[in-house]
Amino acid sequence: GRSNWLFAGSLRAGQRAAAIMSLLRSAQLNGHEPHAYLKDILTRLPAHKASDIATLLPHNWQPLAPVE
């Protein structure tokens, strides 16, 4: 829990962990299942256009396949 996050390894690792946790919490607040959301965006990301990255944000995201 709380005290374990004090030891993320480095400042940058802590910042990355905070960004991922914020992204997942935003997905949850937008009514998405966090695991399905993360799995889908990580699958799409390598072939996704950088100019269209906003479609992968939690408030714009639409799953390609039915959520399991």
N, C-alpha and C positions, 0 to 999 in steps of 0.2 A: 503494500500500500503506500501510503504517503511518504514515510521515511525512506523507503527503498528508492524512490525517484530522485533522491538527493545524490545518488551514485550512478549516474548514467554512463560514466566512463570519461566523458569530456563535455565541455560546454556545447560543442557542435552536436554531439550525440543527444544531449538533452533537448536541444532545440529541434532536432529532427523528430525525436519521440513526441514532443509537444505538438508539432505540426500534424503528425499522423493521428494522434489522439483527438485533436481538434477536428480533423477531417472526418473521422469515424463518428464522433459525437454529433457533428453537423448532419451526417447522413441519418443517424438515428432520429434526430429532431425533425428531419424532413420525411419521416415515416418509412425509411428504408432499413432493411436488415443489414447491419454493418458488414458482416462477412460476405454476403452476396454482392454488396456494393464494391467492396475492396477487390474481390476476386474479378468482377467484371471490368473495373477500370484498369486494373493491372494487366488484364488480358488484352484490352483494347489499346492501351497506351503506346506500345511500340509502333503500331501502324497508324496512329492518330495524327492528324495535322496539328502542328503547334498553333496555328491561327484559330483553330476550332476547339481549343482546350477547355473553354468555358462550358461546353456541353457535358463535360465529365464532372463538374462540380455538383455537390449534393442537391442543390436547389433546382438544377436543370437536368439532372441525370434521368434517363429512361433506359431500363434494361433491354438488351437486345433479345435475350431469350427469357422464357418464363422463369421466375424465381423459384428455386427448389425448396 
